[in-house]
Amino acid sequence: MAVDSINTKNPYAAGNGKAASGDAKAAGLNYDNFLQLLIAQMKYQDPTDPMDASQQISQLATFSQVEQSVKMNSNLQSLIQATSFSQAADMVGKYITSADDKTTGLIKQVEIYSDGLVAITDKGDKVLIQPGIILSNQAPATTAGEDDSA
């Protein structure tokens, strides 16, 4: 039956092991798929009890909402990525102190990962950008008793 062949192409069908990625291309459904499904429903419906037109409109509206959500997620991801690039560029040349106060140094570069930023100091130390770090334009003051000769 045509409905089954359309359903098996759905990447989110039960049992296929794929998770929603938010990528518009990975969604796998578009208006052509919706129209194919609608035609299949009309072709195989019971002629004595046809589908209500309001149900078809409701399905189209729901599909449109899902498609807009996928597009919005894609745009949001682009915005988050642009923000990460901007943050990374602003950090280079500043001094950083890690949240546990064990690592300090001048930020030479920032690595951008899908789940966050990592600052690399002039000494090669890596510091995860997270709540509790200290960024400043001046080198942190050393307290009396610290050994800076190491």
C-alpha positions as CSV (number, residue, x, y, z in Angstrom):
1,M,0.0,0.0,0.0
2,A,1.3,3.5,-0.8
3,V,0.8,4.8,2.7
4,D,3.2,2.2,4.1
5,S,5.9,3.1,1.6
6,I,5.7,6.8,2.6
7,N,5.7,6.0,6.3
8,T,8.9,3.9,6.1
9,K,10.8,6.8,4.5
10,N,10.0,8.9,7.6
11,P,13.3,9.2,9.5
12,Y,11.3,9.6,12.8
13,A,9.2,6.5,12.3
14,A,9.2,4.2,15.4
15,G,12.0,1.7,15.6
16,N,14.5,3.2,13.2
17,G,16.8,4.4,16.0
18,K,17.3,8.0,14.6
19,A,16.7,11.0,16.9
20,A,15.4,14.4,15.8
21,S,18.5,16.5,14.9
22,G,16.8,19.8,14.2
23,D,18.3,19.8,10.7
24,A,15.8,20.8,8.1
25,K,17.2,18.4,5.5
26,A,17.1,15.5,8.0
27,A,13.4,16.1,8.7
28,G,12.8,14.2,5.5
29,L,9.3,15.5,5.1
30,N,8.1,18.4,2.9
31,Y,5.0,19.5,1.2
32,D,5.4,16.9,-1.6
33,N,5.4,14.2,1.0
34,F,2.4,15.6,2.6
35,L,0.6,15.8,-0.7
36,Q,1.5,12.2,-1.4
37,L,0.1,11.1,1.9
38,L,-3.0,13.1,1.4
39,I,-3.5,11.6,-2.1
40,A,-2.9,8.1,-0.6
41,Q,-5.5,8.8,2.1
42,M,-8.1,10.0,-0.4
43,K,-7.3,7.0,-2.7
44,Y,-7.8,4.4,0.0
45,Q,-10.5,6.0,2.0
46,D,-13.9,4.3,2.4
47,P,-16.2,5.8,-0.3
48,T,-19.2,5.4,2.1
49,D,-17.4,7.4,4.8
50,P,-15.1,9.9,3.1
51,M,-12.6,12.0,5.1
52,D,-13.9,15.3,6.4
53,A,-12.3,18.3,4.6
54,S,-11.7,20.0,8.0
55,Q,-9.5,17.0,9.0
56,Q,-7.4,17.5,5.9
57,I,-7.0,21.2,6.6
58,S,-6.1,20.4,10.2
59,Q,-3.4,18.0,9.1
60,L,-2.0,20.6,6.7
61,A,-1.9,23.2,9.5
62,T,-0.2,20.8,11.8
63,F,2.4,19.9,9.1
64,S,3.0,23.6,8.5
65,Q,3.6,24.2,12.2
66,V,6.1,21.3,12.4
67,E,7.9,22.6,9.3
68,Q,8.1,26.1,10.8
69,S,9.5,24.7,14.0
70,V,12.2,22.9,12.1
71,K,13.1,26.1,10.3
72,M,13.1,28.1,13.5
73,N,15.4,25.5,15.2
74,S,17.8,25.8,12.3
75,N,17.8,29.6,12.5
76,L,18.3,29.5,16.3
77,Q,21.3,27.1,15.8
78,S,22.8,29.6,13.4
79,L,22.3,32.5,15.9
80,I,23.9,30.5,18.7
81,Q,26.8,29.7,16.4
82,A,27.3,33.3,15.5
83,T,27.2,34.3,19.2
84,S,29.9,31.7,20.0
85,F,32.2,33.1,17.3
86,S,31.7,36.6,18.6
87,Q,32.3,35.5,22.2
88,A,35.5,33.7,21.1
89,A,36.9,36.6,19.2
90,D,36.2,38.9,22.2
91,M,38.1,36.6,24.6
92,V,41.4,36.5,22.7
93,G,44.0,38.8,24.4
94,K,42.3,38.8,27.8
95,Y,43.5,37.2,30.9
96,I,41.5,34.2,32.3
97,T,41.3,32.5,35.7
98,S,39.6,29.1,35.8
99,A,36.6,28.5,38.0
100,D,38.8,26.5,40.4
101,D,41.5,29.2,40.5
102,K,44.2,26.7,39.5
103,T,44.8,28.0,36.0
104,T,45.5,31.5,34.9
105,G,47.0,33.0,31.8
106,L,46.6,35.2,28.7
107,I,44.2,33.7,26.2
108,K,46.0,33.1,22.9
109,Q,43.1,31.2,21.1
110,V,39.7,29.9,21.7
111,E,38.4,26.5,20.4
112,I,34.7,26.3,19.6
113,Y,32.8,23.1,20.1
114,S,29.2,22.3,19.6
115,D,28.7,22.2,23.4
116,G,30.9,25.2,24.4
117,L,34.1,27.1,24.3
118,V,37.6,26.2,25.5
119,A,40.2,28.9,26.0
120,I,43.9,28.1,25.4
121,T,46.4,30.2,27.3
122,D,49.8,31.4,26.3
123,K,51.2,28.5,28.5
124,G,49.1,25.9,26.6
125,D,46.7,25.3,29.4
126,K,43.1,24.7,28.4
127,V,40.2,26.3,30.4
128,L,36.6,25.5,29.8
129,I,34.5,28.6,29.5
130,Q,31.9,28.1,32.2
131,P,30.3,30.0,35.1
132,G,32.9,31.0,37.7
133,I,35.7,31.9,35.3
134,I,37.2,35.3,35.6
135,L,38.1,37.3,32.5
136,S,40.0,40.6,32.7
137,N,42.0,43.0,30.6
138,Q,44.9,42.9,33.2
139,A,47.0,40.1,34.5
140,P,45.7,38.8,37.8
141,A,47.6,40.0,40.8
142,T,49.8,37.4,42.4
143,T,49.4,37.1,46.2
144,A,52.4,37.0,48.5
145,G,53.8,33.6,49.0
146,E,53.0,32.3,45.5
147,D,55.9,30.7,43.7
148,D,56.1,32.1,40.2
149,S,59.5,30.5,39.4
150,A,58.0,27.2,38.2
